[in-house]
Amino acid sequence: MPAVAREFIINPEDQARSELYDFLGLVLARPADAALLGQIAGLRGDDTPLGNALDLLAKIAAVTRAETAEREFNALFIGLGRGELLPYASYYLTGFLNEKPLARLRQDMAERRIERAEGKHEPEDNIASLMEMMGGMIVGRFGKVTSVAGQKSFSIPISNPGPFISSPIWKRATRPCSTAPSGRWVAGSWRSRPRASTCWGIDAVPMTGTEYAV
């Protein structure tokens, strides 16, 4: 069943959080092309930890070629046999793939009427997919706006991801290097048509045709 676009009144803070989740899902989904690297290079942050991180990311993107981003992405997530890390929650929460965290996530998705789009086979606990789902739940992209309490109760709570993001393996693999062209910051591109640019300076995910649908 295809997603249905609905209009919701979202406060600016929640809208910004949703856009940030969308952005994180974007940069973790696939290698950046030249157009996306150019967009990221135009980001400007304020004097906060998040703003400083965006400034650093912009500087790295400005001197990174698409070929370099693709090579780094493949080494990080794909590799020969496997990449430097496995971006699946089950692995970081249990040490194994396709374990109970994935089963709980699928149950939680079913309760929220979220399902994978046809033709997609990536396990749902991939970090890029989780970011996309969180961004969508906040603004009602899957049919219903999810409260902060509901977001925190998500089976793999990305608002407090614990070992999934704080793992030393993840930190080591994603630490940006001092020489930007070999930095580990990677990015992807949306899988369907973009809409107007958001306050983050990156084209937002559309309301329909994305990785997940209701």
N, C-alpha and C positions, 0 to 999 in steps of 0.2 A: 504494500500500500504506500503510495508516494506521500511525502511530507506535504503538509498544508500550511501555507503562510498565514500567520495571524498577527494582529496588531496588539501590542501590549505596551503599557506605560511603564518604562523602566527608569529608575533613578540613575543619574549620571555615574555614580560610583559603581553600581552594579553593571552598567553598560561598559564602563572602562575595564572592569574585571573580566567580563565576558570577552571583550576584544583582546585582552592580554592572553587569556586562555587560547583563543583562536590563533593568535600570533604564535604562541608556543607550539601549538599543534602544527601550524604551518611550517615552522623551521625544523621540526623533528620528523616531518612526513617523508620528505624526499630531497634530493640535492637541489640547491638553488640554481636557477638560470640567471643569465646576465640581468634581466629585467628586475627580478626580485632582489638581487644583490644591490642594484641601484636604488631600489626603494628603501632597503635596510640602511644603506649608506646615508640616506636623508633623514634618518631618525635623530631627534634631539631630545635629550632627557633633562630633567631638572636636578637640583642638588639634593637628591635622595639616593639611597642604595640602588633602587630600581632605576632611577634616572641615570646614575653613573654607569650601571650595567648596560643600559641602552646606548649610551655614548660610546662605550668601549666596543659594543657590537657593531655600531655604525662605522667606527674607525677601521675595524677588521674587514667589514664588508667592502669598504671603499677601495681596499688594495687586494681583494681576493678575486680571482678569475673564476668563471663558472666551471672550468675544467678542474681547478684545484678543489672547489667545493664538492664536486662529484667524486673526485678521488678520495677526499677525506671522509665523505659520507659513506662510501663503499667500505673503506677500511674500518670505520667505526661500527657500522651496523650490519654489514654483509660479509666481507672478507672471503677467504677461501675456506669453505666449510662453515665458518661463522665469523662474525666480526669481533672487535675488541670487547663489546658488551652486547648483551641480549636485552632489548628495551621492553621487556615484559614484566608486569607487576608480579606475576606468580614466581618468577625466578628470583626476584629480589626480596620477596616476602617469605619464600619457603626454600629456595635453592634449587627448585625444579620447575620445569615448564608445565603448563596445562594442569595446575593443581587447584586446590580448593578456592584460592582467591579468584581465579577465572570463573569457576562455577558460581560463586556468590555474585560476581559481577554480572553474569548472564541472567541470573535470577532478578537482580536489581534492575537491569535493563528491561526485562520483561514486565516488571511491575510499573515501570515508567513508560511502557509502550515504545521503547527504542529497540530497533533491530538493525542489523547490518544491511547495507544496500545490496541489491542483487549483483552477483558477480564478484563480491569482495570476499576474500578468504583469510585475511590477516586476523589472528586471534584478537579478541576485543580488548585484552589488557595491554596492548601496545601503548606506549606512553603518548604517542601522537593522537591515537584514537581517544584516549582518556581525556586529553586536553580538549579535543573537539566536543566530546560529550558534555564536559563541564561548562564550556562556553555556551553550548546550546541550551542546557538546562536553565542557566541563569536568565536568559532572555526569552524563554519559551519556544525555542526553535523546534522542539519535539512535541509541541502541542500544549504545554503547560509550563508556566513560570515556576521554578523551584526555589523555595525559600532558602535562606542561609542555613537554617536547621536541617532542611532536606539535603542541601549540598554536603553538609558535614556528615550526614548519615549514609552518604553514598558508600557502597561496599568497599571501594578502594578510594578513600577520601583524599583527593588531590589537594584540597585546601590544607591538609596536613599529611603529606605523603610519606613522612618517616623514612624508613630504610630504602624506599624506591628511589628517592632523589638524593638522600644524604649518604648513600653507599659510597665508600672510598673508591670503588671501581668506577662508578659513574663520575665522581669528581675528577679522578685522574684522566678519564677518557675525554671529558668535556672541558677541561681546563684550557682557556685560550692561551696561546703561546705569545711570547714577546714579538716574534716575527709574524706579522699578520697572515702572509700567504700560507703558512703551514699551521695556522690556528685551527682548533677543533670545532669552532662554531660553524654549524651547517644549517642549511635552510631548504625549504621545499616550495612547491607552488600549489595553488589550489587546484582541485580536481574538476572544477566547473566554473562557470562564468563568475567574475567578480562584480561587486557593486561599488558604490562610491567609496573613496578612501576614508579611513577612520581617523580618530585622533592620534593613533599610533603611527600613521603615515603608511600603513599597509592595507591593501585591498581586503575588505572583510569577506568572510564566507557568506554565500547567498543563503536564503531561507530554504531552498530546495536543491536537490541534486547533489548533496554532499555524501560523506561516507556513511552516515547513519540516517535513518528515516523512522517515522512513526507509522 
